[in-house]
């Protein structure tokens, strides 16, 4: 396999709770109070909705706030990927990716391994340059049982909630996440930071009218049946792990600029108060030169 090429689950479409809109001559992220399922194709008006969007919306009185999903993997960390990420706003390439303890950073000497102090204490992250970047992969269609739809977010609320749910469901089911009947649920809340206006985040719950006891019991039966038919879930998980670590930076090169525009905007206003993104103002474009210059300045200031 070509080294440096990240092998992520095949993506058939996107799940979002926001979009990029044109406002005052600028393209800015805008919040929404419902899910939208799109294809991988864009036109001049943005991403084209996937046929599943209309189908599911019809069953939810027009507002899509719940999406039935299935997970591909039993390991929570294979379904949800999350790191602190600093993007180059001009090229869309990630420049620094870390977990709060260690990071990999592009420099003029190549990719270097360094300590990661987390965005609160990193001189490069000031002004919201570096944010948590999460990707949740879920299956929506029985027509392609190994294909996924990706939900991207830079919101702590969604990442924290999804991570907790995945961990808990894996624990109570005996690591049979892929056999549980789950759904994405959109929730809202208001805080002091949101000035009491609603912000929306994504939760992962059991489907309606399914009890935890029944879900766990059925998951065991489904897992046994799949094994009897020769389905090797353990081998699938190993293949996924190997694909994720095949490159230094886990990115989909086809959508880098779109990700930077939607989740790491140069300039935003109150329209970007959704949990899907963060509100950043006046952020300058990033590149390797800017990073190294900032590092030198921070070191000089300390000394």
N, C-alpha and C positions, 0 to 999 in steps of 0.2 A: 504493500500500500504506500502511496505517496506520503512522505512525511511532511508535516505542516498543514495537512488538510484535515480539518475537524469533521468527523463523521457523526452527525447528529441524527436523531430520528427523522425519517422522511416527512416533510411538512407539506400538507395539502392546502392549508389556508391559515387565516389569522383569527383570533378572538380578541376584541378590544372593547374598552369602555371609554373611548375617546377617539379623536381624529385630528388631523391637521387641517386648518381652515385658512382662507385668505382674509386678512383683516388689515385695513389701512396700508395696503400694498405689501404686507408681510405675511409669511406663512407661519402660523402659530398653532400650538396644540390647543384643543378645546375639549372640555370635559363633557361627559354624557351620563345619563342616569339609567342606561341599559346596555346590554351586550350588543355587539354587531359582529357577525361572522362573515368574513370576506374571503375571496379567492386569493390567488397569488398574482392576479393580473390587475393593472391599473389603467385608467384612462385619464383624460384631462381633469375630471372631477374627483379623482382619487381612486381608492381601491374598489373594485367591483364586488358586490355582495355575492357570497356563495349561495347556491340553491338551498342549502340547509337553513340559511338565515330565514328565508320566507316560510319554509316548512315549520320550523320551530316557533316562529313568531305568531303564526296562525293559531297555535295551541296555547298561546300566552296572552291573548287579548291585545295583541299588537306590541306590547312591551316585553322585550326579551330579557328577563331577569333571572332565569334559571335555564341551564343547559345540561341535559343528561350526558355523562361522559364515562369512559372506561380508561383505566390506566394501563400502559404497556408493561410496566415493570413493578416488581414487588419492592425493590429498593427505593425508598423515598427520594434519595439524592439523584437517582437516574431520571425521575419524573420532573423534579424541580431543580433547576440550576440557578445559582445566585452567587454573585461576587460584587465587591466594589469595583467599579469600572470608570476609567477616565478615557473619553473618546477624543480623537482629533476631529474638531468640528468641520474642518475643510475636506478631509478625505473620508471620514467615517471610520477610520481604523482605530482600534483600541490601543492606547499608549501605555496604560498601566492597569493591571488587574490584580486585586488582592483580596484576602479574606479577613483582614483585620490583624493578622499576625505576619504573614509573608505575602510578597507580591512579585509579579514579573513585570518589568518595565522596559520599554523600547528606549534605547539610547543610541548615540553615535557609534558605540561599540557593540551594538546588537542588543539582544534581549538579556537583561541582567536580573538576577534574583536579589531582592532587597527586603528589609523589614517593612511591614505595612502598619503604620500607626493608626489606621482608620481615618476617614475623611475629616473628623473633628480636629485631629492633631497633625494632619499632613499639610505642608506648605503649598503643595500643588492643588489641593482640593478646595482652597478658599474660594468663596463665591459660588459654591455649588458645582464646581467643575467635576467632581467625582461623586457618584451616587451608587447605591445598591442597584444592581441590574439583574432582575429575575426572569427566567423563562420556564413556563410550565407547558409540558407536552401532554396532550390528551387525545384520545381517539373518540371520534364522533360517529363514525360510519361503519356498519358491518360490511360494506362493500370492499373496504380496504382495512383489514384488521391490524396491519402494521403501519398504517399511515396516521399522521397526527395533525392536529391544529395547535398552533402555538399562541399562548397568551404571554405577552411581554409586559413588564411593569418595573418601575423604579420606586414604587411605593412601599414603605416599611410595613404598612398595615396589611397589604396583600401578601407580601413575602412572609412576614411573621405568622400570619394566620394559616396560609397554605402549608408552611413548614410544620407547624404544630399539628394540623389535621392529618397530614401524611404520616407523621411519626406516630400519632395515636392510633390511626386506623391500621397501620402496619403492625403495631404491638398487639392490639386486641384480636386481630384476625390471624395471628401466627404467621406474619409476613406473606399475606395473600392479597396484597393491594390490587393486583391485576384482576382479581375475581370478584371485587366488590361493586355493587350498583351505586355509583356516585353521581353527583351533579355539582356543577359550578353555580354558586348562588351569589348574586350581587347584593351587598349590604351597604347601608349608608349610616353616617354618624357625623356629628358636628363637634368641634373642639374650639378651644381658645385660639389656637393657631389658624383655624379656618374662619375665624370671626363669626362663629355660630352658623355659618352656611354649610350645607351638607357636602361631605366628600364621600366618595364611593370606593369600596374595596371589594376584593373577591374572596369568597369563602368556598370551602369544599365540604359538602355534606352528603349524607345518604339521600337517596331519592325519596320523594314523598311517599308516605304510607309504607315505608320499609323500616322495621325496627332493627336495632343493632344486633340483637340476638339472632334474628332471622337472617340478616346479611352475613354474619359470621358463619352460621351453619351452612348456608347456601354456598359460600366461598369455598369451604372445605370440600363440598360435593363437586363443585365445578373444577377445582384443582385436581381432584382424584380422577375425574372423567377425562380431563385433558391429558393427564399422564398416561392413562390407559390407551389413548389414541396416539401416543408417541410424541406429544407436544413437549418440547424441552425448554421450560421456562428458564432454568438455570443457565443454559447455554446462551439464550437470548440476552440475559443480563450481563454475561461476560463479554459478549460481542459489543454491547452498548458501552460498557466501561472502556474497552479498548478503543472504540471510536472517539470518545470524548478526550482521551489523553494523547491522541495522535498529533496534536499541535500545541504550541505554547498558549495561544489565545483561542478560546472556544467561541468562534464567531461564524455567522453565515455571511460570506463575502458578498452575496447577491443583494443584501438589504442593509448594508452598513450605513449608507448615507440616509436612508429612510429612518433607521433607528436613531441616528444622531439628531435628525431634524425633529422627530416626534418626542423623544425622551430626553434629549440633551439640548434643548433649544437655546439659541443665542439670547433671545429676549422673549419674555412672556408677560402676561398680565393676569387679571383675575380669572380669565377663561381657563387657565391651567392649574386649577386648584384640585383637580382629581387626584386620587391616589395613584393613578397609572403613571403620572409624571411628577416632577418636582418643579417648583417655581424658582427660576433662575433669572437674574436680571443683569444685563450688561456683561456677559461672559465673553472674553476674547477668544478668538480661535486658538486651538492648541496644536503644537507640533513638537517634535523632539527638541528643537532649538529653544522653544519657550520653556519646556520642562527643565532642561539643563540650566538655563539661565536662572529660573526660579530657584533651583536647588543651590546654585552658587550664591545667590542673593541671600537665601535663608541661612546658609552656613556663615556668610560674612556678618550677617546681623547678630548671630549668636556669639561669634568670636569677638 
